[in-house]
Amino acid sequence: VSTQSTGENIGIGLKILTDDGIKLVNIGNEDIFAGNMKLILGLVWTLILHYQISVDFETPDKNGKPGVSAKKQLMNWASDLVNNLPTGRNITNFTTDWNDGVALCSMVEAVAPGLCPEFACLDPSKRLENARLGLDRAEQGLGVPKIIEAEDLINPNIDELSVLTYVSLLKNATPKIDLIPVDPLKIQICGPGTETAWVNTPTQFFVDTSGAGFGKLEVKILDNEGNDVPVEYWKKNSETKVQYTPTSPGEHQIHMTYNAVKVPQGNFTVKVLAPSDPTKITLEGEGLKTAYVSRKTHFIVNAKDAGEGDLAVTIVGPSGKIPVEIVEEEPLRFTVYYTPEKAGPTLVTVKYSGTEVDGSPLHVDVVDDVNPLCIKILTRGLENPIAGEQLKFVVGTEGAGNGDLKVTVADEEGHPLKVTIGDLDPDNKEVIFTPQHPGNHHVTVTWSGQPLPGGELDLEVKKPLDLSACIVGGLANPLVGKPTHISVDCRGVGSEDLGVEVLDSSGTPLKVTIGSVGEGQFQATYTAVSAGPHKLTVKIEDRHVPGSAFTVQGVDPSKVYVNVDSEKDWIVGEPVEIALSLGEAGPGELGVQLSAPPGSGNDCHAQEISPGNMQVLFTPTIPGEHVVNLTFDQQKVPSTPVIIRVVPKANAGAVVVAGEGVREAQVGKSAVFTIDTSKAGPGDVDVKIRGPKNPIDVNPMEIGDGLYEVSYTPTEEGPHIVTVKFADVHVPGSAFSVHTTDDRSDPITYQMTVMSSTEPAPLAAWPNDFHKPPKDLPVVPEDPLRPPSPIYSTPMKEISSSSSSSSSSSSSSSSKSTSTQTQLDREKGERREAFENRWNSYLSKSPEPEA
């Protein structure tokens, strides 16, 4: 870190963050140095998200905001923690659910039980007081700093990110146990393992510390010889399950401490018994078959073959648990006495050494000395009950014995109604009552306390229908293929006999499911299968409610057809047009969203071009991938997103033309040059070649990405004009003038410029496509007429005449023979061939010259 440059220090810090996997968006050291508050706050949030919130969850999304999973998991954690409290509440967000301060206090208590026990009796209207209490307790007992003020927490517009950050601190907080008071006297202990246990059998009991405050529970168990017995714990919230497995019989001592404080009720003795075999227990006696009200009965439990154990018998009748007396008449043979208090089904459960014996539980019929099966209930007169009208029905008692008829009627609020029972004759009784309010009324008829066949009646008491009170909601246009829900509130109508029918545009009925969502409230669900008008009727007791039948329009986003060339490359600055066909999709609003590369505008809109047809328009300003997302009636169009590839404009000035074919050519020989358009953007290459008299047809051949090769063969001597255009614009150097010669009939001669090996050649003697002399010059083989020397080749005619003069002079002075001349011509040809071979070899090693 430099002590001189603040900018360098900031840059080092930002690099450390990026190396740690933090994505920095639109912020640099100059922004921090300049004090750009908005960008700095965004960076601070990114750091909180990376190092605090997302540590236990998934990584944030591309915008630096918490990923859906991280935020949702933190919400689930907070909601589950608070809901598990005795007075739990539902938390669904990180804003308004925290305004009254009660949720915060509940969270503090849930994280550290005993730290804020008064949360259950807080007044939600005292928002500021509650918020301050929760923040103070969290700071004192959990060490959570007050990164948010109480006044901000109770504001309905509280910043969600601030609450989210604070809750994440609570999640990772560690309670300061020494600051939380405990009260061991409030610990509750229960379970079978507190009284009796059996050798080699896991035994449990439960410890509830909810009222004792936050602390550490420790349980120590000693067997009859003072040896430690291993203990296992399972903790859930404030309840701990303690399990141990005795290995020897005898008394075991239980010692319990909480936060190292002795729990008075946690020190007790458990009797551990040797293993027994409950399967060898036998049960017998009349008390296991039929019993009578108020008459004492009994049954026998024989455990002689089972071994020593602990016998437990529980009997539960219609009125609750029945007292039981167990007498050991002789060793391991027990008599169980009980007296039923009320007629009805009675359950007898027998356990030995903590295990139910074979046949347990047993069902015993407890009856009065009557025959309720002879009772007949005549419900005529109860068919159409109306509030305020007297109702009557008859109960026949012939053959039922001397019993007691009892009839109770309760309205839907559970309030009992006055019931009058009178004798019509010795075998028939008349029951009279008058319901005062509409709604469900429950009627119960018993004979000497015993239920009767058909003795439970439910009457729906009605009032005159008021169809105008029916409220129908949810009449939005249905989305094809997805369930559509309609709410119908019949509470003020006087009847809940609801019928809903939906017909599609062809008149075909759709399946409708009606379910109750509350008292007098229903939800009708159907699924549209096609777009277009749907007729929806709502009836109560077969009568239309006001406004029925309703008309809704089916909407099908899958019928929005997108017509665009997905393979096309669009040009910067040229409008992009995406055609849409919506005629079969039904009514709905089209939503358009454009995601463009940074620096490009997001101006994208749709316009109608004809009924049922629309067009999405935008003009890209920079190249790159542009993504168009479409929604219809707020639903995603299945065929989207549409990917638009935008490429730069064509730039003919970036095209490079190179090769001998744009400078020199020979008649009858192929001339070649290349065209490089790789940096010129999109566009077409157009090449035209014209000789002195006739044009030459050419076809550029692509040999690489944006690289073309052009080959042509001149047919006439003289200058040829080569024009090269890219995107209909001349490239640099076009048109090119190509010097074309015809050497097919004349001998090829060269001008040999003799120079010393230390003297550079003049530039005029070099081909015009080179800017410096070659390093490796070809050397002409030995010539009888001249010594070897470096040469520079420029095709000319003078050498021919010079050779002729020399030859002529030689001929005149020495009169050489014809054979000598022929030999010289042959040697000249050999020198020419050697030169061409060396020159071509040199050219093949030289780099391609610039155009």
Order of alpha helices (4+ residues) and beta strands (2+ residues): alpha-alpha-alpha-alpha-alpha-alpha-alpha-alpha-beta-beta-beta-beta-beta-beta-beta-beta-beta-beta-beta-beta-beta-beta-beta-beta-beta-beta-beta-beta-beta-beta-beta-beta-beta-beta-beta-beta-beta-beta-beta-beta-beta-beta-beta-beta-beta-beta-beta-beta-beta-beta-beta-beta-beta-beta-beta-beta-beta-beta-beta-beta-beta-beta-beta-beta-alpha-alpha
